[in-house]
């Protein structure tokens, strides 16, 4: 867990009380629940620390001044739960359509004492369109063109989508060009970083997309169209 403390110090993010103990609790609950139903394929402790916890908090520096964050396709709570453990200002709304994962997230929010969180069992395309957020985070959800349709309609103009991506992000950005134009977003910057796991160096990137204009009201489309027929 010391890697996380080191990273937070690099970000100049204050260390919350009992952070290490809470991350230990999160890990144990994740592994125990994963034996009942699938939450993650990553279970070895050091891998969880690096690939789930540390990777998730890499967006902390980008989010520490915002008030509201929506997490599209939150899964087992990544990246929002680790972010909520290190940031006490944004309110995190985690959107997940699978009931067992929603139950796990809600239990973790209670167990880890995270009052600045909300969990919604709903598909992204069924979210109320009048509700807007300062930022959206998404990790391992979909290609950028599909992800943009799931997220940009729910972000304020001037807000940002923060997409966690691997080394093939350039191709995803090219494929998302039309979708971003239609949905009102533009790539503002790419923040590369490297995660170290034993002898392995993992190249990761945060794709920061700024919402520069309102999204047309017909988006996101229903019927799984963002995945089946991306813009």
Residue pairs with C-beta under 8 A, 6 or more apart in sequence:
1 20
1 23
1 24
1 49
1 53
3 49
3 50
3 54
3 196
4 19
4 23
4 49
4 53
4 54
4 57
5 15
5 19
5 20
7 54
7 57
7 58
8 14
8 15
8 57
8 60
8 86
9 15
11 60
11 61
13 60
13 61
13 64
13 86
13 87
15 86
16 22
16 85
16 86
16 88
19 85
19 86
22 85
22 112
22 113
23 49
23 53
23 82
23 85
25 111
25 112
26 53
26 81
26 82
26 85
26 108
26 112
27 45
27 48
27 49
27 53
29 104
29 107
29 108
29 111
30 39
30 40
30 48
30 76
31 43
31 48
33 39
33 104
34 40
34 43
37 100
39 75
39 76
39 101
39 104
40 48
40 52
40 75
40 76
42 48
42 51
42 52
46 197
46 198
47 197
50 195
50 196
50 197
50 202
51 195
51 197
51 202
52 78
52 82
53 82
54 195
55 78
55 79
55 139
55 164
55 195
55 204
56 78
56 79
56 80
56 81
56 82
56 83
56 139
57 79
57 82
57 83
57 86
58 164
58 191
58 193
58 204
58 206
59 79
59 83
59 137
59 162
59 164
59 206
60 83
60 86
60 87
62 135
62 160
62 162
62 191
62 206
62 208
63 69
63 83
63 87
63 90
63 135
63 137
63 162
64 87
64 89
64 90
65 89
66 89
66 90
66 134
66 135
66 159
67 89
67 90
67 91
67 134
68 90
68 91
68 93
68 133
68 134
68 135
69 80
69 83
69 90
69 91
69 92
69 93
69 133
69 134
69 135
69 136
69 137
70 92
70 93
70 94
70 95
70 133
70 135
70 136
70 137
70 151
70 154
70 155
71 79
71 80
71 92
71 93
71 94
71 95
71 136
71 137
71 138
72 95
72 124
72 136
72 137
72 138
72 141
72 147
72 150
72 151
73 95
73 96
73 124
73 138
73 140
73 141
73 142
73 150
74 80
74 94
74 95
74 96
74 101
74 105
74 119
75 96
75 101
75 139
75 140
76 101
76 104
76 105
77 94
77 104
77 105
77 108
78 139
78 140
79 137
79 139
79 164
80 92
80 94
80 117
80 137
81 94
81 105
81 108
81 109
81 112
81 114
81 117
83 90
83 92
83 137
84 90
84 92
84 109
84 112
84 114
84 116
84 117
85 112
85 114
88 116
89 116
90 116
90 134
90 135
91 116
91 117
91 118
92 114
92 116
92 117
92 118
93 117
93 118
93 119
93 120
93 133
94 105
94 117
94 118
94 119
94 120
95 120
95 122
95 124
95 127
96 102
96 105
96 119
96 120
96 121
97 121
97 122
97 123
99 121
102 119
102 120
102 121
105 119
106 119
108 114
109 117
109 119
120 127
124 150
124 151
124 154
124 220
125 150
125 220
125 221
125 222
125 224
125 226
126 222
127 154
129 153
129 154
129 217
131 154
132 154
132 155
132 156
132 159
133 154
133 155
133 156
133 159
134 155
134 156
134 159
134 160
135 155
135 159
135 160
135 161
135 162
136 151
136 152
136 154
136 155
136 159
136 160
136 161
136 162
137 162
137 164
138 147
138 150
138 151
138 161
138 162
138 163
138 164
139 163
139 164
140 164
141 147
141 150
142 150
142 226
142 227
143 172
143 175
143 176
143 230
144 163
144 165
144 169
144 172
144 173
144 175
144 176
144 179
144 207
145 172
145 175
145 176
145 178
145 179
145 230
145 231
146 179
146 226
146 227
146 230
147 161
147 163
148 161
148 176
148 179
148 180
148 183
148 185
148 209
148 231
149 179
149 183
149 219
149 220
149 221
149 226
149 230
149 231
150 220
150 226
151 161
152 161
152 180
152 183
152 184
152 185
152 209
152 211
152 215
152 219
153 183
153 215
153 219
153 220
155 161
155 211
156 211
157 184
157 211
157 212
157 213
157 214
158 210
158 211
158 212
159 210
159 211
160 188
160 208
160 209
160 210
160 211
161 185
161 207
161 208
161 209
161 211
162 206
162 207
162 208
162 209
163 206
163 207
163 209
164 204
164 205
164 206
164 207
165 172
165 204
165 205
165 206
165 207
166 203
166 204
166 205
167 203
167 205
169 190
169 205
169 207
172 207
173 187
173 207
175 230
178 231
179 230
179 231
180 186
180 187
180 209
182 216
182 219
182 231
183 215
183 216
183 219
183 231
184 211
184 212
184 213
184 214
184 215
185 209
185 210
185 211
185 212
186 209
186 210
186 212
187 207
187 208
187 209
188 208
188 209
188 210
189 208
190 205
190 206
190 207
190 208
191 205
191 206
191 208
192 203
192 204
192 205
193 204
193 205
193 206
194 201
194 202
194 203
194 204
195 201
195 202
195 204
196 202
220 226
